[in-house]
Amino acid sequence: MASSPVLGSLADAYARANPRSHELYKRQQEVVPLGITHSTRLFEPFPLFIRACRGARKWDVDGHEYLDYWLGHGSFLLGHAHPVVNEAIAAQLPDGMHAGGETEIGLRWAELVRDLVPAAESVRFTSSGGEATQLALRVARAYTGRTKAIKFRHHFHGWHDAVAPGVYPPWEVPMAPGIAPGALADTIVLPGNEIGAVRAALAGGDVALVILEPGGGFSDTVPTDFGYLAELRQLTREAGAILIFDEVVTGFRYAVGGVQELTGVTPDLATLGKVVGGGLPAGALVGRAEVMAVLDTTGDRGRDRRERIPQYGTWNAMPVVAAAGVAALGLIADGEPTRIANERADQLRDGLNEVFAAAGLAAVAYGRSSIWKTYLGERPRLLDGDLSAAAADGERLAQGWGALGEPLRQALLLEGVDVMRTQGFTSAVHTEAEIDATVEAFARAIARLRAAGLLGER
Ligand SMILES: Cc1ncc(COP(=O)(O)O)c(C=O)c1O
């Protein structure tokens, strides 16, 4: 295999270490476009094929062991293959995976979500986070009778059409082709953390909803200021627009009840995903009963057709997923897993900042809760709550490590650590010793980058 001129020796070392993954990748390319099943998993020179995941660790098909910080794209707050969750799934299997009817376990799942999440007076399950945000937009539009939606630069809400612009610059261009312009016509993209822009956009009285990742865009890469969140709450209330927190990532991490619990800012609607399903595919739309009532049919067929939303979805609240969700949320409910995962992420951030300082590298580890990030460059002011250059700081943070992100991950994999690009999540089963080992692996990975001549004068 020819080595990439950019990645050079690191790519060669990675390729030499992973012949079986390479073989499977070549086979997969013949049947799956680009040989990958999720665009985030695209990786040079080829992605790893993973054989098993348990606790905080995973193993690839070439026999390497890794400390894992992908954690199922953030789903495994309790770590992989948690025995209690696995047992709950196994206990449901003999009774069937799908009831074609309502189930007590599904009811228990909804009750748990209602008890744990402040906004959740009422709960509807979906099969993914993206479906939950899609339903949220429909509910907000039906409730208000308006169509315009405000979203923010860098904020990701799944891959469906209405939320496709404003994810990457240029902001007005959707993240992919294949979307009819009409589907985008009612989406207004604003810079984050600028309350004046929201005030102006709401002034016309035609905005149905404001949706955001309350921790910050791209799973908190570009942090949202909490004071701004409270202002958004007030402005949307005054304008009669629905405020939607997309807590697919932040739910159960910032606090058991998510950002809304931590900040005391309760949205009208919130979306959940990932952790809520205990690791099986799931999402949920939760919210104020009065707003969620647009999902209640009235029996008046004419009125229902005009004013009520039917919700379909073969896999909604299927009992095997509900069993996993109930088991996971039952463990999470007392706050201990969230507290431990947050503590481990604090330890990791502190350790990484020490490593960067010791290496004389202008880089920063940041993030809130068990969601951690790294950025290569001088510390942007936004990270300290200074919003004076928020838009420019946001664009810098979204760059992460730029072209060095790929070699950094290669070097970390060679050191036994798997991160999501230059960031990741911690779980309640990462130990302090594993975090220390990760910090040491980062130090060695940086030394590898330096030895490969990739850090230049940095
Ligand atoms: C904030 C946010 N919302 C929605 C989604 C979509 O969730 P899913 O991948 O379950 O459709 C994601 C996915 O990562 C996300 O990060």
The ligand as a Tripos MOL2 file, in Angstrom:
@<TRIPOS>MOLECULE
LIG
   16    16     1     0     0
SMALL
NO_CHARGES

@<TRIPOS>ATOM
      1 C1        -26.9000   16.5070   19.0230 C.3       1 LIG1
      2 C2        -27.3410   15.3740   18.1380 C.ar      1 LIG1
      3 N1        -28.6130   15.3250   17.7480 N.ar      1 LIG1
      4 C3        -29.0670   14.3200   16.9840 C.ar      1 LIG1
      5 C4        -28.2190   13.3160   16.5660 C.ar      1 LIG1
      6 C5        -28.7490   12.2060   15.7050 C.3       1 LIG1
      7 O1        -28.8860   11.0600   16.4580 O.3       1 LIG1
      8 P1        -28.9070    9.6280   15.7280 P.3       1 LIG1
      9 O2        -27.5350    9.3960   15.1950 O.co2     1 LIG1
     10 O3        -29.3220    8.6750   16.8160 O.co2     1 LIG1
     11 O4        -29.9350    9.7380   14.6610 O.co2     1 LIG1
     12 C6        -26.8940   13.3300   16.9500 C.ar      1 LIG1
     13 C7        -25.9820   12.2400   16.5340 C.2       1 LIG1
     14 O5        -24.8360   12.1730   16.8810 O.2       1 LIG1
     15 C8        -26.4250   14.3950   17.7420 C.ar      1 LIG1
     16 O6        -25.1370   14.4790   18.0950 O.3       1 LIG1
@<TRIPOS>BOND
     1     1     2 1
     2     2     3 ar
     3     2    15 ar
     4     3     4 ar
     5     4     5 ar
     6     5     6 1
     7     5    12 ar
     8     6     7 1
     9     7     8 1
    10     8     9 2
    11     8    10 1
    12     8    11 1
    13    12    13 1
    14    12    15 ar
    15    13    14 2
    16    15    16 1
@<TRIPOS>SUBSTRUCTURE
     1 LIG1         1 GROUP 0 **** ****
